[in-house]
Amino acid sequence: MHSSILCYAALTEGKLPPTGEPSKEPENVTETVAAPDVTLPLAHDAVIRVQKNDPSLAKCFVAVVMALLSVKHFSGSTQKLWDACFLGVLQIVQLTMDSSPLVANRVHNIDVGFAAPIKQHGYHCSVEKRQVMNTEIDYLVLATGMVTIESPGTTVCYQSNPLFKCTFEEATGSAGWNMSRKNERFELNNGSVVQLDHNCTTQKYKSCVTVILRKVTGIWAGTYECGFISGSVRHTAKTQLNVALLPDVITMKISPLTVECSKSSDVYINVTATIPKSTQNFEVLWSNTEGETFCREEEINGELWPKTPAGDTVINQTCAEGRVGYKSRTCDGTTWQPVFSYCINQELNKVLNAAENFQKGLGATQEVAMDIFEGLKNSSKFVSDSSDTMADISASIIILGVMANASKNIVLQEGVFPDFVDTASNILNKTWDGVNTSTVQYMSSNYLQSVEDLVKNIKVNKTRRIISQNLDLKFCSRSDCDMSVFDISVNLSKTTGIMKTVAVKNIMDKLRNNFHKTVPTSLLISATLEDKSESLEITLDFPNKQFNPNKPFCVFWSTTDTSWSDAGCIVKSSDINHTLCKCNHLTSFSVLMAKNDISSYVLSIITNVGLGVSICSLLIFLISESLVWSVVVKTNLSHFRHTAMVNIAMLLLLADCSFLASTSPEILTDTWCLVLTICKHLFFLAMFSWMLCMSAMLVHQLIFVFSPLRKRVFMFLSSIVGYVCPILIVGSSYVYYKYSNKPYHDKKTCWLVFERLLEGSMHAFLLPVGTVTLTNLFFMVVVILTLMKSSVPNGGKADERETAKSILKVVVFLTPLFGVTWVIGFVMVILEKDHPMFAVANFSFTILNSFQGLFILVTGCFAEQKVREELLKLIMAKSKGKSDSTKNLTSTTYTKDK
C-alpha cells in the first residue's frame, strides 16, 4: 500500500525562510512541498501546531514523540497501541528530516499537518492538537479498536427509540458522543431527543456511556462515534445509523383549490404530492370536502384567495424574495378573516432550525449557542413591512422559547448574554401590529417567560451589568443585594446563590391586564436567584413618573395563569414619586395604577346600592299599581296618568337592569357591550318620551275642556311618541355611525361616545332628552297658570282637578330631577378629570341617576293620596283577617266620567 506524507502550512502573513536563512520581506504567496512516496505499515493522521520562527519541521514531529512519551502507564492493549503509534512517528520523523525544506509564509502560529498509513496489531493511532495557550502545545492521541460499541445494527423505524452503548475496560476521565453526516459534525448532549447516561459501568467495563434517541426522524441518520479520554489518549469507536423514513415534509399542490360540482359533472383537479430527497415508495391518500357556504374569491396585493368552504383555511406558500414560510387565511362563514403572514427572514429561519437542533441535543455546545444568539441578534435588526415584522417577531420569540427550554438541560455560559440581551431589546423596539389583541398578549407572555428562564438558567461567574435600550440586566453575588435597574431600586438579603435582576421596558402594554380599571406602568422587573432554598423577602421601589398618585397595586406575572396576581405582594408606601412594594417570592413584578383615585370605589358602591334600591322600588311600585288599579283608575285622566306612570316605571326598570349589567364592561364581550348600550339608549329615551306624553295630556285636558281626549286616541299617540320615536332615533343613529365608520359606543364604558360638542353618538341621546325636558318645563308652567286661574269645579270635576294636581306634582318633581340628572352627566363629560368640580358632578350624577326608581315610588305611590289609602286598607285588611275586606275595598264609589 502506497501513500504520501504531506507537509503543509496555513499562510496568513510574511514568509518563513528555509532553515538557517534570515527573515525576508513577506510575499503574498503559498508554497507546498510534498515528501516522496513511501510504503509504511502504519496509518496516521495528525494536525500539529508549531510556533513562530521554528527552523525545522523535525522539531515539530519530535514534539509528537514527546506527547506520546507523556503517557505514563501501559498495559495489555494500551502497550500494543503505544508500540504502533511510536513506530509510526519515528518513521515519519525520519522521512521529514530527509525531505526538502518547507517554504511557507511567516505567521505567528503555523499549522502543520501530515498523513501516512499506520496500522499494527489491529489498532489504529493518530495524533491531533487539543489546545494551544501562548507557547504551550497540548496533543491528543486518538485510538480506535479498543472500545466495544453496541448499536441497532439494522435500519431502525421512523420515530423509534434506538440505543447505543460504548464500553471500555479501563477507567477514563470523560466520555461523550458525536454524530456526523455529510459535511457536518455534531456533539451530542442531553436534550429533547438525546438522552445520555454514564451510569452503566460494570466490573469488567470501568468506562461506559449510552445514548438513547427518542422518536428519531431523518435528521438522525448518520455516523455515531463514542469516545473515552484518559490523559492525552482518546479511545473511539464508530457505527452507522439508518432510519426507515416516513416523510418529514410533504408538499401538496391542488389546482384548482375549489370547484363547483353543481355546474358540471366532469370536473378535473390536479393534485400533486411531493416528498423531497426520498428513495422510497409511498402511498398517497387524499379526500375532498363539500360545503354549502363559501367565501368568495378575492385578490389582495396580487395574491389570489380562491373560493373556499366555510371553516377551511387556505395556505399560500408564496413569500417575498429572501423569506420562507407561508400566508394563511380562514373562511369564517361567508367572511374572510384577515391574512396571517408567517413569511420569515431566510437567515432567521436558519437560526430557528439550529435552535431546534440545539434543543434536541444535536450540536448543543456553547459555541453553537453563541452562534444562535448572534444570528438572532443580526436578524432582529432587519426592518420590514408590518406583516413581515410580526412574522419575524413571532419567530424570534419562538427561538427564545426554544433556547429557554434547552437551557434547562444544557448549561449555557455567560458569553451568550450580550447577544441575548440585544436580541430581546430589539424585539421590543418593533411595532407589534397587524394581529389581534389576544395574539399580542400570547406572544408577550411567551416572550416574558423565555427571557425570565434564560436569565435564570444562564451561568455567570462574576457580578456585572449588561444594558440595552429596553433591558437592564444586573447580577449580585453578595449576601445583601441593593441595586438599581432602570431607576427601579431592588433590595434582597440572601445567604447563597447569585441574584439576577432584569428590568424591561415596552412590554407592560402588551401583556393582558386582568386588574379591572387599572393601567400598567412603563416598567417590569424580573428577579431570580440561583439555587434558591430559603424563604426570602424582596423590596422594590418603582418610580411614579407618568402617573398621578392614584391607588397602586403591587403585582407579579403568574406564568401558570398568564395574568397578574397580587398574592404575596403588598404596597408598603406610595406617594407622588414612588411606590414601594414588598413580596415574599421571586418572579416578574410591576405596579398597576387605578385609573381614578380611591373615590371610584365609593362611586361603585353608591351605584350598585342605588341601582339595587331603584330596582326594588320600581318592582314595589308596579306591584302596588296592579293591586289598586281597579280602585284608583275611574276617570280618563286618572287612566292616562297611571298608564304613563306604569310605562315610565317599567322602562326605567329595564334601563336600570341594563345599567347594572354593564357596570363591569371589561368582562363583557363586544357584542354584549353593544347590546346593553342600545338597550340603555332606547329605554331611557322611551322613559322621557312617556313623561312628555303625560305632561302633554295634562295640558290638553286642562286647556281643551270641551274636547276631552279619548283613551284610544291617547294610547295610540302615546305608543307613537313613547315607543316608535325612540326606536327610530336609536336605530337611525346606530345605522348612521356604523356605516360612517364612526364609533357608536365606547367599549370601555358600554355607553355612547362623546367626542366634543355636537360630535359623537352621545348627542343622539342628549338632544332628545334636552328637548323633552324643556318641553315639560314649558308645559308645567302652562298647567300651573291654568290651575291658578280656573275656579274650583263642582261635582265630578273635583276628582279630575285632584288628578290634575297629582299629575302636576309628578311632572314638577320628576322633570327637573330627571332633566337635571342628565344635564349633570353632560357637564361631567365636558369637564376634565382634574377639574375641581368634576368630583362634585360625578357624585351628584351617580346618586341622582342610581336612585331614580326610589323617586318614582315616592312621587307616584306614597305621595298619591288615593293610592296610599288603598294600600293601607289592603295592609290593614290582611293584618286583621277581615273576611269582608274585599267587599269594603270594592264598595268605594267614585264619580265616573260620562
LOBA-607406 format. One record per residue (C-alpha): residue in one letter; x, y, z. Coordinates in pm, whole numbers, padded with zeros to 5 digits, always signed. Layout:
<atoms>
AXYZ ...
</atoms>
This chain:
<atoms>
M+00000+00000+00000 H+00149+00335-00102 S+00067+00676+00033 S+00228+01017+00062 I+00339+01218+00360 L+00215+01574+00301 C+00357+01865+00498 Y+00171+02192+00458 A+00130+02530+00621 A-00162+02773+00673 L-00030+03108+00549 T-00155+03442+00674 E+00135+03689+00666 G+00507+03709+00580 K+00732+03428+00460 L+00918+03169+00669 P+01265+03117+00521 P+01434+02779+00499 T+01642+02659+00790 G+01936+02885+00868 E+01830+03171+00638 P+01735+03515+00774 S+01383+03652+00751 K+01284+03838+00436 E+01007+04077+00350 P+00672+03898+00330 E+00538+03789-00003 N+00176+03711-00070 V+00243+03350-00182 T+00171+02998-00069 E+00402+02703-00140 T+00358+02334-00057 V+00637+02073-00066 A+00546+01702-00064 A+00771+01422+00059 P+00840+01131-00175 D+00604+00835-00188 V+00688+00574+00075 T+00549+00245+00196 L+00469+00230+00567 P+00299-00041+00774 L+00111+00217+00983 A-00172+00468+00939 H-00151+00818+01078 D-00343+01146+01057 A-00242+01448+01263 V-00253+01825+01288 I+00037+01981+01480 R+00089+02347+01577 V+00442+02488+01555 Q+00550+02821+01699 K+00682+03124+01515 N+01039+03108+01375 D+01073+02732+01438 P+01363+02647+01196 S+01295+02279+01143 L+00990+02068+01085 A+01176+01780+01252 K+01130+01956+01585 C+00753+01951+01520 F+00745+01574+01499 V+00980+01532+01790 A+00709+01719+01985 V+00466+01443+01883 V+00704+01182+02024 M+00726+01381+02348 A+00347+01390+02366 L+00332+01015+02335 L+00602+00978+02597 S+00377+01173+02839 V+00156+00861+02862 K+00286+00711+03183 H+00117+00375+03218 F+00090+00098+02960 S-00057-00248+02993 G-00222-00501+02764 S-00384-00342+02462 T-00261+00003+02559 Q+00100-00118+02529 K+00026-00250+02180 L-00130+00080+02085 W+00181+00261+02211 D+00404+00038+02004 A+00203+00113+01691 C+00197+00489+01742 F+00562+00515+01843 L+00683+00316+01542 G+00476+00529+01307 V+00603+00856+01448 L+00969+00751+01430 Q+00936+00668+01063 I+00760+00994+00992 V+01029+01192+01170 Q+01298+01024+00963 L+01118+01092+00636 T+01058+01453+00733 M+01424+01517+00810 D+01521+01373+00471 S+01261+01573+00275 S+01301+01908+00110 P+01284+02215+00335 L+00943+02378+00390 V+00873+02704+00216 A+00587+02891+00384 N+00465+03235+00484 R+00583+03365+00816 V+00299+03361+01070 H+00253+03389+01444 N+00143+03024+01458 I+00191+02777+01172 D-00045+02479+01141 V+00146+02181+01003 G-00023+01855+00908 F+00098+01520+00782 A-00060+01195+00672 A+00071+00840+00635 P-00083+00492+00670 I-00026+00346+01019 K-00176+00010+01121 Q-00049-00260+01358 H-00194-00523+01592 G-00548-00441+01472 Y-00543-00097+01631 H-00537+00249+01477 C-00350+00551+01609 S-00346+00922+01520 V-00245+01245+01691 E-00430+01579+01695 K-00374+01919+01854 R-00605+01957+02153 Q-00530+02304+02290 V-00285+02590+02239 M-00232+02855+02505 N+00055+03102+02444 T+00355+02872+02373 E+00212+02559+02531 I+00105+02276+02299 D-00136+02002+02409 Y-00166+01691+02192 L-00432+01421+02198 V-00359+01068+02083 L-00659+00915+01905 A-00703+00537+01929 T-00960+00302+01774 G-01016-00069+01805 M-01020-00087+02186 V-01381+00032+02255 T-01678-00204+02235 I-01983-00040+02073 E-02338-00175+02065 S-02589-00038+01816 P-02916-00146+01648 G-02718-00293+01358 T-03011-00264+01119 T-03226+00014+00984 V-03448+00149+01264 C-03810+00251+01231 Y-03927+00609+01198 Q-03987+00768+01542 S-03840+00466+01722 N-03602+00494+02018 P-03266+00338+01922 L-02999+00283+02188 F-02620+00297+02150 K-02376+00176+02412 C-01997+00205+02434 T-01779+00031+02693 F-01407+00039+02770 E-01212-00182+03006 E-01013+00093+03179 A-01139+00387+03382 T-01122+00716+03192 G-01170+01083+03274 S-01457+01171+03041 A-01680+01023+02775 G-01915+01151+02505 W-02083+01102+02168 N-02062+01272+01830 M-02279+01235+01522 S-02160+01317+01172 R-02317+01324+00831 K-02216+01473+00501 N-02009+01789+00567 E-02149+01816+00922 R-02035+01702+01265 F-02233+01747+01588 E-02155+01690+01953 L-02443+01517+02132 N-02573+01646+02465 N-02886+01589+02668 G-03190+01740+02501 S-03546+01666+02399 V-03426+01379+02174 V-03079+01290+02307 Q-03054+01121+02646 L-02701+01043+02767 D-02626+00803+03053 H-02286+00739+03213 N-02415+00510+03489 C-02372+00181+03304 T-02027+00068+03420 T-01962-00290+03532 Q-01677-00470+03700 K-01534-00563+03361 Y-01601-00234+03184 K-01497+00055+03404 S-01594+00317+03145 C-01937+00326+02980 V-02164+00574+02807 T-02503+00517+02641 V-02721+00738+02427 I-03093+00694+02360 L-03254+00882+02074 R-03623+00943+02131 K-03853+00937+01830 V-03587+00962+01560 T-03654+01123+01224 G-03444+01156+00911 I-03202+01412+01057 W-03064+01147+01297 A-02932+00917+01024 G-02551+00926+01016 T-02229+00803+01174 Y-02217+00788+01554 E-01884+00799+01736 C-01825+00749+02107 G-01503+00849+02280 F-01329+00799+02617 I-01050+01036+02718 S-00773+00934+02957 G-00493+01187+02987 S-00368+01251+02634 V-00532+00944+02480 R-00885+00934+02335 H-01031+00589+02257 T-01309+00591+01997 A-01550+00363+01815 K-01797+00430+01533 T-02119+00287+01398 Q-02376+00379+01136 L-02746+00455+01192 N-03002+00428+00912 V-03364+00538+00960 A-03653+00389+00761 L-03816+00720+00690 L-04166+00838+00675 P-04165+01176+00505 D-04087+01468+00733 V-04208+01716+00470 I-04492+01666+00223 T-04572+01939-00025 M-04920+01915-00178 K-05040+02131-00463 I-05404+02129-00571 S-05523+02312-00879 P-05784+02446-00856 L-05838+02451-00478 T-06218+02455-00505 V-06463+02359-00778 E-06838+02386-00833 C-06963+02031-00883 S-07319+02153-00931 K-07233+02323-01261 S-07074+02024-01434 S-07037+01652-01377 D-06692+01646-01546 V-06456+01827-01310 Y-06079+01781-01332 I-05849+01856-01040 N-05471+01821-01048 V-05329+01703-00713 T-04950+01674-00669 A-04780+01538-00358 T-04404+01591-00341 I-04175+01421-00089 P-03820+01564-00120 K-03498+01359-00103 S-03655+01017-00077 T-03577+00687-00250 Q-03870+00501-00100 N-04218+00445-00239 F-04518+00593-00058 E-04892+00551-00095 V-05072+00887-00101 L-05435+00910+00005 W-05648+01220-00019 S-06014+01314+00020 N-06232+01607-00073 T-06462+01815+00145 E-06800+01954+00050 G-06969+02266+00171 E-07272+02484+00111 T-07135+02812+00246 F-06831+02971+00082 C-06616+03280+00096 R-06596+03442-00245 E-06271+03461-00438 E-06058+03766-00361 E-05729+03912-00476 I-05525+04117-00228 N-05190+04271-00322 G-05160+04040-00619 E-05230+03726-00412 L-05530+03513-00505 W-05751+03372-00231 P-05984+03126-00407 K-06342+03049-00328 T-06324+02846-00008 P-06574+02647+00202 A-06667+02786+00543 G-06432+02677+00818 D-06140+02598+00587 T-05804+02773+00590 V-05614+02849+00269 I-05235+02821+00285 N-05039+03037+00041 Q-04672+02938+00030 T-04567+03233-00184 C-04339+03464+00013 A-04131+03761-00094 E-03774+03708-00204 G-03547+03635+00089 R-03829+03496+00301 V-03965+03147+00364 G-04288+03026+00519 Y-04649+03080+00428 K-04952+03305+00446 S-05288+03176+00561 R-05645+03299+00560 T-05951+03138+00718 C-06303+03144+00581 D-06547+03216+00865 G-06898+03161+00734 T-06907+03384+00429 T-06646+03629+00558 W-06271+03613+00510 Q-06061+03662+00821 P-05752+03887+00797 V-05444+03744+00626 F-05195+03589+00869 S-04835+03603+00744 Y-04563+03370+00865 C-04311+03456+00595 I-03993+03494+00797 N-03645+03605+00701 Q-03439+03325+00545 E-03146+03377+00780 L-03382+03381+01077 N-03528+03051+00960 K-03176+02901+00964 V-03134+03022+01320 L-03468+02866+01410 N-03360+02530+01266 A-03029+02550+01454 A-03212+02630+01778 E-03447+02335+01732 N-03149+02104+01675 F-02981+02253+01981 Q-03287+02180+02194 K-03290+01822+02069 G-02928+01781+02179 L-02776+01786+01830 G-02466+02007+01841 A-02567+02151+02177 T-02243+02326+02269 Q-02156+02672+02398 E-02010+02770+02061 V-02330+02675+01878 A-02539+02863+02136 M-02334+03177+02081 D-02379+03142+01704 I-02756+03108+01750 F-02785+03422+01962 E-02556+03614+01728 G-02768+03516+01428 L-03084+03604+01618 K-02944+03945+01708 N-02848+04019+01348 S-03189+03911+01219 S-03371+04122+01480 K-03209+04436+01336 F-03378+04397+00997 V-03663+04635+00914 S-03956+04507+00705 D-04323+04585+00648 S-04574+04529+00928 S-04694+04182+00830 D-04341+04050+00783 T-04230+04223+01103 M-04485+04034+01308 A-04377+03708+01146 D-04013+03781+01237 I-04110+03884+01591 S-04311+03566+01634 A-04024+03351+01505 S-03773+03534+01727 I-03989+03473+02034 I-04019+03107+01937 I-03638+03085+01916 L-03603+03244+02260 G-03853+02990+02394 V-03667+02700+02233 M-03336+02814+02380 A-03501+02871+02720 N-03628+02514+02722 A-03289+02387+02607 S-03113+02578+02886 K-03290+02359+03142 N-03090+02057+03020 I-02783+02215+02858 V-02557+02452+03051 L-02516+02792+02883 Q-02230+03018+02986 E-02241+03395+03027 G-02084+03453+02687 V-02431+03440+02529 F-02568+03724+02745 P-02469+04027+02529 D-02629+03897+02208 F-02929+03761+02401 V-02997+04096+02571 D-02959+04290+02244 T-03198+04050+02072 A-03460+04079+02345 S-03434+04457+02330 N-03460+04473+01951 I-03780+04267+01959 L-03944+04528+02184 N-03828+04814+01962 K-04054+04698+01681 T-04423+04776+01642 W-04643+04480+01730 D-04937+04546+01499 G-05117+04358+01227 V-05252+04092+01464 N-05536+04089+01715 T-05502+04171+02084 S-05518+03812+02205 T-05225+03718+01977 V-05015+04008+02109 Q-05095+03905+02466 Y-04999+03544+02393 M-04672+03646+02227 S-04576+03889+02503 S-04643+03627+02771 N-04418+03378+02589 Y-04153+03646+02545 L-04150+03728+02917 Q-04140+03361+03018 S-03850+03293+02779 V-03647+03594+02894 E-03700+03506+03260 D-03598+03141+03208 L-03288+03229+03008 V-03171+03486+03262 K-03224+03231+03538 N-03053+02937+03364 I-02750+03101+03202 K-02449+03067+03430 V-02243+03368+03542 N-01906+03382+03711 K-01892+03736+03845 T-02112+04036+03912 R-02154+04263+03613 R-02410+04458+03416 I-02546+04430+03063 I-02770+04715+02945 S-02954+04783+02620 Q-03231+05016+02515 N-03513+04807+02664 L-03336+04570+02903 D-03115+04641+03203 L-02956+04326+03349 K-02752+04310+03670 F-02604+04032+03881 C-02533+04028+04254 S-02339+03763+04444 R-02324+03950+04775 S-02538+03847+05071 D-02705+04191+05079 C-02809+04291+04727 D-02907+04654+04682 M-02913+04760+04316 S-03097+04978+04068 V-03214+04881+03719 F-03386+05145+03504 D-03444+05355+03820 I-03616+05067+04000 S-03444+05007+04333 V-03424+04642+04440 N-03319+04509+04779 L-03281+04144+04876 S-03097+03971+05161 K-02983+03615+05089 T-02728+03362+05203 T-02642+03172+04884 G-02668+03198+04507 I-02640+03478+04252 M-02928+03720+04220 K-03015+03809+03862 T-03231+04115+03803 V-03355+04242+03467 A-03580+04543+03407 V-03783+04552+03085 K-03939+04844+02900 N-04216+04843+02638 I-04370+04512+02748 M-04635+04613+03001 D-04881+04747+02743 K-04867+04413+02556 L-04948+04185+02850 R-05307+04102+02941 N-05433+04323+03223 N-05683+04131+03435 F-05693+04401+03704 H-06004+04593+03606 K-05998+04970+03586 T-05619+04990+03616 V-05346+05097+03378 P-04997+04943+03363 T-04685+05136+03446 S-04398+05152+03198 L-04156+04910+03366 L-04144+04544+03459 I-03869+04382+03665 S-03779+04013+03686 A-03574+03887+03980 T-03439+03532+04002 L-03196+03355+04234 E-02976+03056+04161 D-03009+02763+04399 K-03299+02916+04591 S-03354+02711+04905 E-03461+02970+05161 S-03757+03190+05231 L-03686+03549+05134 E-03833+03894+05109 I-03766+04135+04825 T-03834+04508+04828 L-03889+04702+04505 D-03916+05081+04473 F-04094+05180+04149 P-04086+05540+04023 N-04423+05707+03951 K-04307+05922+03662 Q-04608+05902+03431 F-04897+05871+03674 N-05086+06068+03933 P-05071+05923+04284 N-05376+05703+04238 K-05423+05373+04415 P-05133+05138+04323 F-05133+04758+04310 C-04810+04562+04356 V-04844+04260+04129 F-04644+03978+03976 W-04688+03791+03649 S-04827+03441+03703 T-04688+03216+03430 T-04942+02948+03522 D-05248+03167+03471 T-05080+03412+03227 S-05223+03701+03426 W-05134+03944+03702 S-05169+03847+04067 D-05104+04030+04394 A-05062+03717+04608 G-04764+03755+04838 C-04712+04123+04746 I-04815+04432+04942 V-04787+04808+04896 K-04572+04935+05182 S-04600+05300+05086 S-04689+05520+04790 D-04663+05889+04714 I-04642+06113+04411 N-04288+05998+04331 H-04256+05632+04435 T-04444+05311+04507 L-04269+05074+04747 C-04360+04705+04711 K-04263+04409+04927 C-04304+04048+04811 N-04216+03710+04959 H-04122+03535+04634 L-03925+03596+04315 T-04061+03633+03962 S-04160+03924+03733 F-04303+04226+03918 S-04470+04552+03826 V-04716+04814+03952 L-05067+04871+03817 M-05231+05207+03882 A-05603+05260+03929 K-05744+05475+03651 N-05904+05704+03908 D-05846+05772+04273 I-05993+05581+04564 S-06323+05770+04531 S-06404+05547+04233 Y-06451+05262+04475 V-06705+05469+04672 L-06885+05563+04350 S-06906+05196+04254 I-07066+05115+04587 I-07313+05404+04553 T-07401+05293+04200 N-07460+04930+04292 V-07658+05014+04608 G-07860+05284+04430 L-07946+05057+04138 G-08046+04782+04377 V-08273+05020+04569 S-08418+05159+04245 I-08496+04815+04104 C-08666+04709+04428 S-08858+05039+04443 L-08981+05002+04085 L-09093+04645+04146 I-09285+04761+04456 F-09444+05042+04254 L-09554+04810+03972 I-09696+04557+04221 S-09880+04837+04404 E-10026+04968+04080 S-10153+04622+03992 L-10322+04590+04333 V-10502+04926+04334 W-10552+04972+03959 S-10923+04884+03952 V-10991+05108+04250 V-10800+05427+04166 V-10847+05430+03786 K-11200+05566+03750 T-11167+05857+03509 N-10996+05907+03176 L-10748+06146+03331 S-10654+05900+03608 H-10625+05626+03346 F-10390+05843+03143 R-10186+05925+03450 H-10145+05570+03581 T-10080+05428+03232 A-09799+05676+03181 M-09651+05610+03526 V-09654+05232+03475 N-09475+05270+03142 I-09221+05509+03292 A-09154+05269+03581 M-09126+04966+03353 L-08885+05138+03114 L-08672+05271+03398 L-08662+04920+03549 L-08531+04779+03219 A-08280+05066+03186 D-08152+05010+03542 C-08112+04637+03481 S-07913+04711+03164 F-07707+04967+03351 L-07635+04719+03631 A-07534+04452+03381 S-07277+04687+03226 T-07110+04815+03543 S-06805+04597+03461 P-06759+04646+03084 E-06411+04492+03086 I-06556+04144+03139 L-06817+04178+02864 T-06773+04079+02502 D-06803+04347+02236 T-07140+04210+02129 W-07290+04223+02477 C-07145+04567+02533 L-07316+04691+02215 V-07648+04526+02306 L-07650+04683+02655 T-07561+05023+02511 I-07853+05006+02268 C-08087+04891+02548 K-07990+05179+02778 H-08017+05429+02494 L-08363+05302+02398 F-08512+05256+02747 F-08400+05595+02881 L-08529+05774+02569 A-08862+05590+02590 M-08895+05682+02959 F-08851+06053+02884 S-09092+06022+02591 W-09365+05885+02819 M-09305+06177+03055 L-09366+06402+02756 C-09689+06214+02683 M-09807+06262+03043 S-09739+06637+03051 A-09887+06690+02700 M-10202+06500+02800 L-10240+06716+03113 V-10212+07038+02913 H-10469+06914+02662 Q-10719+06816+02931 L-10691+07148+03114 I-10691+07378+02811 F-10928+07195+02578 V-11201+07135+02838 F-11475+07077+02588 S-11269+06843+02369 P-11161+06568+02610 L-10904+06316+02495 R-11035+05965+02446 K-10848+05659+02576 R-10797+05505+02234 V-10650+05826+02094 F-10426+05867+02398 M-10293+05512+02377 F-10229+05543+02003 L-10046+05875+02026 S-09856+05770+02338 S-09738+05450+02170 I-09610+05653+01875 V-09428+05906+02095 G-09325+05664+02371 Y-09204+05368+02164 V-09189+05431+01789 C-08999+05760+01809 P-08727+05627+02047 I-08686+05316+01832 L-08643+05531+01521 I-08392+05760+01695 V-08183+05471+01830 G-08200+05269+01509 S-08113+05558+01278 S-07825+05674+01500 Y-07679+05322+01515 V-07705+05277+01137 Y-07553+05619+01075 Y-07248+05561+01295 K-07199+05206+01170 Y-07191+05297+00804 S-06998+05622+00856 N-06721+05419+01026 K-06762+05617+01346 P-06793+05453+01689 Y-07147+05422+01818 H-07046+05300+02164 D-06739+05308+02387 K-06622+04954+02466 K-06460+05074+02788 T-06785+05214+02932 C-07058+05037+02731 W-07224+05372+02671 L-07248+05626+02392 V-06945+05817+02265 F-06885+06186+02333 E-06606+06331+02118 R-06672+06702+02155 L-06965+06941+02135 L-07214+06827+01870 E-06993+06533+01774 G-07041+06179+01894 S-07331+05937+01937 M-07400+06081+02285 H-07591+06363+02115 A-07846+06110+01984 F-07945+06084+02349 L-07874+06430+02491 L-08062+06626+02223 P-08393+06431+02253 V-08370+06431+02635 G-08296+06804+02638 T-08593+06868+02406 V-08828+06664+02625 T-08705+06834+02943 L-08751+07185+02804 T-09094+07095+02666 N-09205+06952+03001 L-09085+07265+03179 F-09292+07477+02939 F-09600+07255+02987 M-09551+07269+03360 V-09565+07650+03359 V-09879+07641+03141 V-10054+07393+03374 I-09969+07592+03684 L-10102+07914+03535 T-10419+07735+03417 L-10489+07586+03759 M-10436+07919+03930 K-10683+08096+03700 S-10959+07835+03698 S-11224+07817+03971 V-11292+07511+04181 P-11542+07297+03986 N-11835+07117+04135 G-11935+06753+04136 G-11736+06511+03929 K-11488+06770+03808 A-11335+06786+04156 D-11181+06445+04109 E-11035+06549+03778 R-10889+06857+03945 E-10724+06642+04211 T-10592+06409+03946 A-10454+06703+03752 K-10280+06826+04065 S-10128+06482+04124 I-10005+06472+03767 L-09864+06820+03811 K-09678+06708+04124 V-09523+06420+03933 V-09426+06643+03641 V-09299+06921+03868 F-09089+06677+04071 L-08964+06428+03813 T-08898+06660+03518 P-08636+06873+03691 L-08499+06567+03868 F-08452+06355+03560 G-08354+06651+03346 V-08101+06786+03594 T-07953+06437+03629 W-07861+06416+03263 V-07756+06781+03246 I-07506+06700+03521 G-07397+06394+03323 F-07341+06614+03016 V-07137+06863+03221 M-06931+06575+03366 V-06842+06457+03015 I-06722+06805+02918 L-06515+06863+03233 E-06159+06736+03263 K-06098+06477+03534 D-05862+06705+03722 H-06120+06988+03734 P-06225+07067+04093 M-06596+07038+04002 F-06558+06700+03833 A-06582+06504+04159 V-06893+06703+04263 A-07062+06640+03928 N-06959+06274+03936 F-07107+06211+04283 S-07422+06412+04203 F-07489+06227+03880 T-07423+05888+04041 I-07658+05950+04335 L-07944+06105+04131 N-07922+05852+03849 S-07895+05547+04075 F-08195+05635+04297 Q-08443+05736+04023 G-08658+05430+04094 L-08694+05534+04456 F-08809+05883+04347 I-09080+05731+04125 L-09202+05513+04412 V-09224+05815+04642 T-09397+06053+04397 G-09616+05803+04215 C-09722+05587+04506 F-09657+05718+04857 A-09727+06085+04768 E-10055+05994+04592 Q-10332+06005+04849 K-10575+05763+04684 V-10309+05504+04616 R-10170+05541+04968 E-10514+05500+05127 E-10599+05193+04924 L-10265+05030+05006 L-10321+05097+05377 K-10666+04942+05354 L-10520+04635+05188 I-10250+04604+05452 M-10492+04655+05740 A-10740+04409+05593 K-10475+04144+05558 S-10341+04203+05908 K-10683+04189+06076 G-10800+03898+05866 K-11139+04051+05795 S-11341+03839+05562 D-11523+04134+05410 S-11207+04324+05321 T-11261+04271+04954 K-11616+04397+04977 N-11509+04707+05164 L-11237+04781+04913 T-11457+04743+04607 S-11762+04920+04753 T-11596+05259+04740 T-11753+05463+04463 Y-11612+05742+04261 T-11780+05968+04008 K-11724+05821+03665 D-11660+06027+03357 K-11957+06033+03130 
</atoms>
